[in-house]
Amino acid sequence: MEPKPTWEMLRSRRYCKISQNAISGVSHGKAWEDSKVNSLHTLRISVEYAAALKRRPGPKGRRSSRVLGATPDESFVQSGQRPNGLPHQLRGEMNKLFQCDPGFLERLLRESMEYKPPKKKRVNLHMPDLSVAVEEVYREMIRRDNDLRFHPAFKRMWAPAICRLLELKWLHGEKAKEKRDGEPQ
């Protein structure tokens, strides 16, 4: 069993990779999806957020199952199906969430004190136990603004908190996109 990663560990090269294929420039490492060390967890995300992830353009999985570099024969091909679909996208979104600047997360939470999640959908996925990292985010947000202690995102345990933070980040992006599209050229 792997130790529970901290917020700092999730920002390290082990969990976060620089990627030329990702739109954001970062991608999650295989430490996020290793089923031998990571347990199966259930996330309950909003139905709208799940639909938005499916509508996104581009590939919904890893590009190649090959090891990087020249491969002299087929022994270098990694076995098994490449990670793909909603669980893969959620791991990537969680990785990007933990790369965010604490000031951005604070602003995100302050703007959404009345957030109530809509109808939810269950998604089972192999991922690390993020309880320590979420606790660190919570402590940092309280240190920055004591009113965030009562934010609805932090009312329950770490998995619901992750789901609410992902949804808030997505909603923030949608509002920013609407504002950009609504401005005259």
Secondary structure, DSSP 4 states (H G I P E B T S, - for coil): -PPPPPHHHHTSTTTEEE-SSSTTSEEE-GGGT-TTTSPEEEEEEEHHHHHHHHHSSS-SB-S-SBPSS--SSGGGBPPSPPPBHHHHHHHHHHHHHHHS-HHHHHHHHHTTTT----SEEEEEEE----HHHHHHHHHHHHHH-GGGGG-GGGSS-HHHHHHHHHHHHHHHHHHHHHHHHHS--
